[in-house]
Amino acid sequence: MAEKQKKLPKYLSLFNDIKSQIDEGFYSPGEKLPSVRKLSEMRGLSITTINRAYQELEFCGCVTVLPQSGYYVAIQPDYKPPQTSFKITDPQSVDVIKLVNLVFHDTTDQSLLQFGAGIPPADMLPIPQLNKILIKILQSKSIQQNVTGTAEGHASLREQIARYMFLLNSKVQPDDILITSGCNEAIYLAFASICQPGDHVAVETPCYFGILHILQVLGIKVIEIPADPKTGIDLDVLEFGLKHYKVKAVYVNSNCNNPLGSTIPTENKKELVKIAGKFNVPIIEDDSTGELYFSKNRPSTVKSFDKEGNVIYCSSFSKVISPTYRIGWIIPGKYIDQVAQMKQAINVGSATLQQVTLAEYLDSGQYERHLRRIRRAYSQKVRLMYDAVLNYFPDQTYVTNPQGGYSLWVQLPPKVNALDLYWKLKKIKISICPGAIFTVDHKYDNHLRLSASFYSNELSIFVKTLGDEVKKLA
């Protein structure tokens, strides 16, 4: 037996040692593991060997890596995934606008503790850098301030986005891109360009309420497809839905999903493109949260596997650079003519000054450093809030372990109505986002979305308050 152990590759021997220590509780969930350099010095092994061992541990789910921070023992999720056995119902009309208006109003109410707002805090944004660039542009008088921008958007920003998309394995030209007023307008344009009132679209569930709001305004009916907290939309159920209903489009929030925090695996993305192509149904991909990943590498996009122009790609800089600039973009593929016409009809063009400012910021080389900083911060915030929920909420509470973003999807005990909880918490100045807003029926009455974007250890007392209120209702 000893002879066999000697023949083990060095990385595998180290893998076994670290895994045993984790299994035996020497390292606790969420605890930081020794750095690659420290292990190299302690064990007399090469950096390559240490990295290989950690990569294997990451692959088997034992550890997670935080960019620019190191390796941590993975927090093994103590949750039940949202129901994956939902039967597809007939297409349903959407009725969420009243609740959406309430939640949007909460995000601007400075008297509330923001556990519901899916927005970045100001200290996570490169405001000083943007202001510096903006002032320089204004002083240079290089912008024609008496001219409306074009529907396509400013050439300099579209060039920067084309370069960015190339890094995501999507070869697009600047002329393939239209600048929009945020990602929501991009998605609105996508649906409005290919659907008519009364048409049916398939969406993942739970689904970001902003999408449901758009579909209600457009008079489009929804077929909900269950999504897994780790792997996203259920492709088998989706294919069943496409076979049995006349579906005009499929919507997915592919990476670091809001509210689940899930990321569709690469193979599933490829299969999604095949399934949609088989039924000749366009995919509307929302990748607005894609840069907020916690893993080592940026997740792929559905668009990168699209060879026919059937994927309409939508994203924005609102989550990572500036919500107030309201700058997003859409790559409509083969639907570019109707999307461009729709864009011009709605608002002629997006704000030019903000576009030029963002283009210069992207060209400055500061963007990647900024992204590394906020990914690290959000991953820590999410981990802290996750631990607090598990500590303070009652039994029969389950919470997702996100792969990115800053949302936690929480399943409460069966008797707890999250909308009742919403009103009780609002009276004590705490905001949450009730699960009812993420569906067209009553699938998530005992669910809620918590946002960790503003979270810190000092706020754990308020999570305890929230947990106490849940216990009362349970």
N, C-alpha and C positions, 0 to 999 in steps of 0.2 A: 504493500500500500504506500509506504514511504517512497519507494522507487517511482511510483506513478506520480506522486505529488511533485517530485523534483522535475518532472518533465512538463509540468504546467507552464505555459507562457507566463512571464513575469507580470504582465498586466492582469491576467486572469487570477493569479495568486493574490494580487492586491485587491482585485474586485471581490474575491471571496472574503478577505479579511475585513474590508469595510462593510460589506453586506452583513456579515455576522455581527459586527458591532452595532449596526443599525437594528437588526432583528432582536438583539439581546437588550436593547434600550440604552446602550452606552451613549448614543446620540439621540436626542429627542426630535420629534417632527418639527420642522421649521428651523432647527438649529444649524448654524453654519459649520461646514466641514473644513478640515485643514486645507490651506491653499495648495495649489499645484507646486509652487516653489518650496513650501515648507515640507510637504510630503517627499519631494525629491531629495531634500537635504536629509530628512529623517531616515528614509528607506534606502538611500543611495541608488535611486532609480532615475532614469532619464525623464525629462519633461514629457516626451512623447509617450512613454509608458504610463505615466500618471494620467495624462489626458485620455489615453485609450481606456483605462480602467474607469474613469469618471464618465466617459461617453457610454460605456456599457451599463453602468449604474443608472444613467439617465434614461437609456433605452428601455430598461426593465421597470422604470417608474419608481426607483428607489430614491433618486435625487433629482433636484431641479437646479438649473443654472440661472443666475440673475446676471445680466450683462454688466460688466465692470464691477462686479461685487464678489462673485464666487459661487461655489456649490453649496446647496443646502439639502438637508434631509427632506424628502417630499412629505407634504402633509397628506396623509391618506384620507381621501374624502369620506366623511361620515354622512352621506346623504342618499336619499332615494332620487333617482333621476325623475324628471317630469314624466308623467304617464306616456309610455310609448305604445300603448295598446288602444289609443283612440281610434274609433271607427270613423272613417271619413263620412261626414254628413253632406247633404246637398249644399250647394253654394249658398252662402248667407250674406245678407246685407250687413254693413258695419254701422255701429252707433256708439262712437266713443268721444265725439267732439266735446261734450260738456265736461267729461272727466279730463280730457286732454287740456282743456282751457284752465281747469283748476290746477293741474300739475305744472303747467307752464307758468302760471301766475306765481306759484310757490317759489320757483327758481329765482324770481326777482324780489322776493320778500326777504329783506335783510334781517328781519327779526327772527327768522326760522333757522334752526340748525339743519344744514343741508345734507340729510341722508338720502334724499330722493332725487336730487338734481344730477342729471347726467352731463355735467359741464365741468371743464377744468378750472381749478382755482387760478387766480392771477399769478401766483408765484411759480406756476408751472409753465408760464408762457414767456417767450422772448420779447417782452414789451419794450425794454430799453433799446435793444438792437433794431427793432422795427421802427421805433420812433426816430432813431438816428438816421436811418435810411430815408424815411418819409420826409424829414426836414431837409435833407440834402436834395431830394427830388424837387421839393417845392421851391427851394432857393435857386435851383438850376433852371427853372422855368421850361423844362423839357416836355412837360405835359400840356397839351392844348386843353385848357380848362373850359373852353366854350364849345367843345365837340363831344358828342355822345360816342361811346365805344361801340365797336361792332358786335354783332351777335356771337361771332366766333370767339371773341376775346382777344386780349393783347398778345401779339406774336411772341414777345420775350417770355411770357409765362407759359405759353403753350410749348415753346421749345424746351423749357426746363422740365415740364411735365413729361414730354416725350422722352427725354433722357432718363428720367426717373422710371418710367414704364419699361424702358429697355432693360434696366437693372432687374425688373420683375419678369423678365423673359417675354415681354410683349412688345413687338416691333411695330410701333405706331408713328406716324408722321404728325407734326404739329397741326396739319390741316384735318387730321382725324379727330381732333379734340375740340370741344366747345367748353368755354368757361361759364360757370353758373353761379348763382347766388346761393352758395352752400350746397351740401349733398342733397338736402330735401328737394330743392328745385330740380336738381339733376334727375332724381327719381320720379318726381312729378312729370317732368318732360318725357321720361321713358314710358311711363304708363299712359299718359295722355296721347302720345304719338302712335301707340299700337293698339289701344283699347277704346271701346265705346261704352257709354253707360249701359249697364246690364250685362256686360261681358263678365267672364269668370277668370280669376287668376289664382294660382296656387302660392301660398306663403307658408314659411316655416312657423311653427307655434311652439313656445311663445314668440310673438312678433313685436318688434319695436313699435310703440304706439304711434309714432310719427308717420309710419307707413300706412297704418290702418286709417289714420286721419286723412291722408291723401286719397285713399281708395274710397272713403265715405264721400268726400267732396266730389270725386269723379263719378260717383254712382256705380262703382264696380263691385261685384260680389266676390266673396272670398271662400276658397277651399283651404282649410287648415291642414298642414302636413306636420306630424309630430317631429320634434327635433331632440336629439340626445345632447346632454350637457357637455359631452366631450367631442362628439363627431358631427354634430349638427344635423341637418335635415335627413330624414329617413328615406333613402332612395327607393326602397322597395314599395313603400306606401306612396311615394310620389309617382312612380311608374303606374301603379294601380289607378291613381287619380287621373293621370293623363289618358289612360285607356278608357275610363268610364265617363269622363266629362270633357266638354269642349273648352279647353283651357287656352287662354290667349297669351299668358306669360307666367313665368316662375320667378319669384323673388327670393333671394338669399342674402343674408349678411354673413359673408363667407369666413371672415377671420376675426377672432376676438369679439365674438357676437355680443350684441346688446339685446337681451339682458343675460344670456346664459354664460358668456365668456368662452364659448366653444369655438373650435376651429375645424373646418371640414378638412379631413386628411387629403393628401395629394391624390391618392388613388380614387377617392370618392369624388373629387373635383373632376377628374378625367371622366369618370363614369357619368356624372351629372351632365357634362357636355354631350356625351353620347346619347343619353336618354332624351334630352331635350331635342337633339338633332333628329332622332328617330321619329319624334312626333311633330317635328317642325315648329317647336314652341321656343320663343326667345327667352333667354335668361337675363334678368335684371340683377346684376351683382352689386351689392353695397359693400364697399371695402373701406368705409370711412374710419373704421377702428383698426385697420390692418397693421398700422405701424406701432400699435401698443402691445406687441407680443412680449411674453416673458421668456420664451425659449431662446436658444443661441442664435437661430437663423430666422429670417423673415419668412413667414408662411407664403406659399405660392398663391396666385390668384386663379379664379376660374377662367378669367380672360386669357391667361397664358396658354390654355389648352384649346382655345377657340380658333379654328382655321377657316370658318365660314362667315365670320362677322355676325354670329348669332347671339353673342354675349354683349349686353349693354352695360358697360362698366361705369360705376358712379363712385366718386369719392370727394373728399374735401380736406381743407387745412384747419377746419374749425376745432377738431379735437386735439390737435397737436401744436398749432401755431397761434391762431387767433379766431375765436368765435365771432368777434365784432366785425372782422373784415368780411365775413360772409362770402368766402371764395371757395368754390368747389369746381368740379369738372365732370364731364361726361364723355365717354368714348362710345358712340352709338353703333359702331360697326356698319352693317348694311342699312341701318335705319337713319343714317346721318342726315339725309335730305329733309325728312319730315320732322326730325328733332330740331334742326336748325330753323326751319320755318316756324315751329311752335315757339322756340326761344325768342325769335325776333318779334313775334306777335305779343308775347307776354310782357317783355320789358326792354326790348331793343338790344340792350347789352348790359353786362355787369360792370361794376365800378372800376374804372381804369386806374385810378391812383393807387388803390389797394393792390391791383394786379401787378403793377410795375414794382411796387415796394416788395411784394412777395418774390417776384422774379429775381430781384437783386439779392434778397436774403438767401434764396436757394443757391444762387451763384457764388455766395460769399464763402461757402465751406463750413458755415456754422450749424447747418441743419442737422447733420449726423450727430454732432456732439450734443446738441439739444435733445435729440431723440433718445440717445443713450441715457441721458440724465433722467428724463421723465419716465422711461421704461423702468429704470431701477427704482425710482420713487414710487410709482404706482404698484409695482410688484410687492414692495414692502408694505404699503398702505393696505392692499388687498389681503395680504397674509395676516396683518394685525387685526383687521376687522373680522376676517374669517374666524380667527381664534376667539375673539370677543363674543361673536354670535354663538359659537359652540359652548363657551363658558357660561353665558348668561341666559340663553333661551331654554325653554322647557324641553322635556323629552318629546319625541316625535317631531322635532324640528330638524330639517335637513337643508344643507346649504352647498351650493356648487363650489368647486375649486377651479376658478377660471384660468384659462391659458393666456389671457391678456385682457386689456381694458381696465375698467375700474368698477364693474358691476358685479354684485353678488345676487344670485337668484335664490330666494329662501322659501322653502315649503314649510308652512306652519302646521301645528296640530289640526286635525280635521274640523274641529268645532269653531276655529278662529276665522272670522270674516275679516279679511285684510282691509276692506273699505271702512268697516266699523273702527278698526285699529287706526286707520288713517285720520279719521275725525277726532278720535281721542288724543292722538299724539299732537295733532295740530293745536289743540287747546293748550298743550304744554310746550309749544314752540319747537316741535321736532317734525321735520318733513320726511315722508317715505313715498314710495311709488307703489300703489296697490296693484296686485296681479290682474284685476279685472280689466285694466287698460291695455293689456297685451293680448287680448283675444276677442273674438266676435261673440262668444257665448260665455258660459260660466265655468270654464275649465280651471281657472286659477283664482277662485274666490278666497282660498286660504294660502295664497302666495303673495310675495312682494319682492320688489327689486330694491336693494340698498346700494347706494353709491359710496365708494370708498375714496372718491377723489379729494374730499376735504378732510379725510380721517387722519387722526394721530392717536398715540397712546393716551393722551390727556382726555380724549373724548370717550374712553371706554366706559366711564360712569354713565354716559347717556345711552350707550348700548345696553347697559344693565337696566336702566329705566325702561327702555324699549322692551327688553325681555320680561321685565316685571309686568308690563301691561299685557303682553301676550299671555303670560301665565294666568292673569285675571280672566281674560276672555276664554282661555282653554278650560 
